[in-house]
Amino acid sequence: MSLQLRPYKPCDAEAIVRWIRDENALRLWSSDRFGDFPITAEDINRKYLLHNGDCAEPDNFYPFTAFDERGPVGHLILRFTDRDRSIIRFGFVIVDDSRRGKGCGRAMLTL
């Protein structure tokens, strides 16, 4: 597996929405930050691109997509949790259902 990370692109939202198959998956992924199931690609792009991931601070929201030769594999965000910008948090971590249990999540976080 040759996994890579790149900055999120609006087209990634379609894959993420496919991985969120039910309300439980949505809650596990987003901690109720997106409202009711189902969500759409437009919902994700609105929050990410127009509302800075709901982060009040500018330059504090970094969404990434993990991919390999077959396409998107997973997704995560990074954001600072303190004013000194010394602590960064992983969030919204999700992996394609068909790729779970194969080390993609661990590889993604390691990258």
matplotlib code that plots the C-alpha trace (Angstrom):
import matplotlib.pyplot as plt

x = [0.0, 1.4, -0.7, -0.2, -1.8, -2.8, -4.9, -8.6, -10.3, -14.0, -14.3, -13.3, -16.6, -18.4, -16.2, -16.6, -20.4, -20.3, -18.3, -21.0, -23.6, -25.8, -26.5, -24.2, -21.3, -22.1, -22.0, -18.8, -17.1, -18.4, -19.5, -22.7, -20.9, -22.9, -26.5, -28.9, -28.1, -27.8, -25.3, -24.3, -21.0, -22.3, -22.7, -19.1, -17.8, -19.9, -18.5, -14.9, -14.6, -17.0, -16.9, -13.3, -14.5, -16.3, -13.0, -13.2, -9.4, -8.1, -5.5, -6.5, -8.3, -6.4, -8.4, -6.5, -7.4, -5.5, -5.2, -3.5, -3.3, -7.1, -8.3, -9.4, -8.9, -9.5, -9.9, -8.9, -8.5, -5.9, -6.4, -4.6, -6.3, -4.3, -3.4, 0.3, -0.3, 1.8, -0.9, -2.6, -5.6, -6.6, -10.3, -13.0, -10.9, -12.7, -11.5, -13.4, -15.4, -13.9, -10.4, -10.9, -8.8, -5.9, -3.8, -5.0, -6.1, -2.8, -0.9, -2.9, -2.3, 1.4, 1.7]
y = [0.0, 3.4, 5.8, 9.6, 12.6, 15.8, 18.8, 18.3, 19.1, 19.7, 16.6, 14.5, 15.2, 12.7, 9.9, 10.9, 11.0, 7.4, 6.3, 7.7, 5.0, 5.6, 8.0, 6.1, 6.5, 10.2, 10.7, 8.7, 10.7, 14.2, 14.4, 16.0, 18.9, 18.3, 18.0, 15.3, 12.2, 12.1, 14.8, 15.8, 16.7, 20.3, 20.2, 19.2, 21.7, 24.5, 23.8, 23.3, 26.0, 28.7, 28.3, 27.3, 24.1, 26.2, 27.4, 31.0, 31.5, 32.0, 29.5, 26.9, 24.3, 21.8, 19.1, 16.3, 13.3, 10.1, 8.4, 5.6, 4.4, 3.5, 6.9, 8.3, 6.0, 8.2, 11.7, 13.7, 17.2, 18.9, 22.0, 23.7, 23.6, 26.3, 30.0, 29.2, 26.8, 24.1, 21.4, 20.0, 17.7, 15.1, 15.0, 13.8, 10.7, 8.3, 5.4, 3.8, 0.9, -1.5, -0.6, -0.9, -3.4, -3.1, -0.5, 2.5, 4.5, 4.0, 4.8, 7.9, 9.2, 8.3, 10.4]
z = [0.0, -1.1, 0.9, 0.6, 2.1, 0.2, 1.1, 0.8, -2.5, -3.0, -5.1, -2.0, -0.4, -2.6, -1.4, 2.3, 2.0, 0.6, 3.6, 6.0, 5.5, 8.5, 11.4, 13.7, 11.2, 10.9, 14.7, 15.1, 12.4, 13.1, 16.8, 15.7, 13.9, 10.7, 12.0, 10.8, 8.6, 5.7, 4.8, 1.3, -0.4, -0.4, 3.4, 3.8, 1.3, 2.8, 6.3, 5.1, 2.4, 3.4, 7.2, 7.9, 9.5, 12.1, 13.5, 14.6, 14.2, 10.7, 9.5, 12.0, 10.0, 7.8, 6.1, 4.3, 2.1, 2.1, -1.3, -3.1, -6.7, -6.5, -5.2, -1.9, 1.1, 4.1, 5.4, 8.5, 9.7, 11.9, 14.0, 16.8, 20.2, 21.9, 21.4, 21.3, 18.4, 20.1, 20.3, 17.2, 17.2, 14.7, 14.0, 11.6, 10.9, 8.5, 6.3, 3.4, 4.7, 2.1, 3.3, 7.1, 9.0, 6.6, 8.4, 6.4, 9.4, 11.2, 8.0, 7.5, 11.1, 10.8, 7.7]

ax = plt.figure().add_subplot(projection="3d")
ax.plot(x, y, z, "-o")
ax.set_aspect("equal")
plt.show()
